[in-house]
Amino acid sequence: MLSFRRLIFYAFCLGILVGLTSTAYYLALTGGTHLVWELIPQWLHFKHPEDFSSYAWIFTTIGGFIVGVTAHYLGAFGGLDLAIKEIHETGNIDFKPGMTITSLFSLIFGSSVGPEAPLVDIHGSMGSWLAARLNLTKEMARILTFCGIGAALGAFFGAPMGCALLTLELPHKKGLEYYEAIIPVMVSSIMGFIVFRVMTGTTIGGKYVFPEYSKLDILDFWYAVILGVVGAGIAILTILIMRGTKKLFQPSFCPPILLTTLGGLSLGLMAKFLPLTLFFGEAQIQTVIDTGTQLGYGILLLTALGKMLTLSLSIWTGFRGGFIFVLLFIGTTIGKAISLLIPSIHPTVAIVSMMASVLVAALKTPMSGAIIISAISGVELIPIVTISTLVSYLLTSRFSLLQNQRSRTESPYHN
């Protein structure tokens, strides 16, 4: 039996290692994106690199072809849902090298999938590998697997406490159940966060800049309830679009490489009309916050709907990645539109509440969702965020993007 002190030591070391590999993934992602969307267009004398609409379809189509080829020859099975299934069944996540490369191409070429799924696969498998080298039991292996995931998410999201809870909430629909892993995962998440921030020099806290919000108003608590209801509806719509798109494309008689190529073309054509649907949304969230008023609520609502469609197209035509940042982008866009339609709702209240409620309703992560949104927003709105997340969570108990979420005691592999 592994002692608690030794478990903490392994979690500490794993967090450092994951922080380094997360940094490498981040640098490859940012470097590749800069090459494809800035340097190459300049070399080819395209229009200004910020004007994506004129040539986005070229790069997304090429990207779709490359993703299809790498997935075909390297294999790229994985994702959050499969990782959750593996954690429940064996306590381990198998390493999938093809997922790493294919997900990078998926992200670099502008698809609407985020880095969370590859981070979970890569770094969860690192924890599983360490557990195998130490010949640990299934229960101890599961904890180190969680530690790897928590460290990676803590690094990328910049909210180690929230990401530790997110790691442990994701496998379940009704709260956190692997409670014995909380402290080790927190240690690993903090170390991954520290190493990543030191190595990349990125800002600590307050990832986005919101309109100034002076103090809580009693009406904002009522608005939080309403926004939680709206967020629940948006999350359900997103899930239904995902399910409908899955039925459309799976099973598909189209060769996989051709399917991803056509998927890439579709993403590029969508970006021609709605440029903010391109990429997974991390940087575009700030764009919506800053320019949403000029865009108007009509364009914002169309952009949110377009993002739901491009997320579904990306996933079911073969691009590899997650959807956490995409959900945050959808929530931001809807929230900004609501603040324009109903000026009495402060834009910061609307955006932050919608980010949290959409995320939580789709993934069933009420505790971590509120903490992460509060951390990356840098806004003291935890009471309002908590209300909106609880409302959306309670209204969507039968809906989730993750089909393998279940109680640990429901699994036939539980011991």
Buried (B, 14 or more C-beta within 10 A) or exposed (E): EBEEEEBBBBBBBBBBBBBBBBBEBBEBBEEBBEEBBEEBBEEEEBEEBEEBBEBBBBBBBBBBBBBBBBBBEBEBEBBBBBBBBBBBBBBBBBBBEBBBBBBBBBBBBBBBBBBBBBBBBBBBBBBBBBBEEEEBEEBBBBBBBBBBBBBBBBBBBBBBBBBBBBBBBBBBBEBBBBEBBBBBBBBBBBBBBBBBBEBBEBEEEEBBEBBEBEEEBEEBBEBBBBBBBBBBBBBBBBBEBBBEBEEEBEEEEBEBBBBBBBBBBBBBBBBBEBBBBBBBBBEBBBBBBBEBBEBEBEBBBBBBBBBBBBBBBBBBBBBBBBBBBBBBBBBBBBBBBBBBEEEEBBBBBBBBBBBBBBBBBBBBBBBBBBBBBBBBBBBEBBBBBBBBBBBBBEBBEEBBBBEBBBBBEEBEEEE
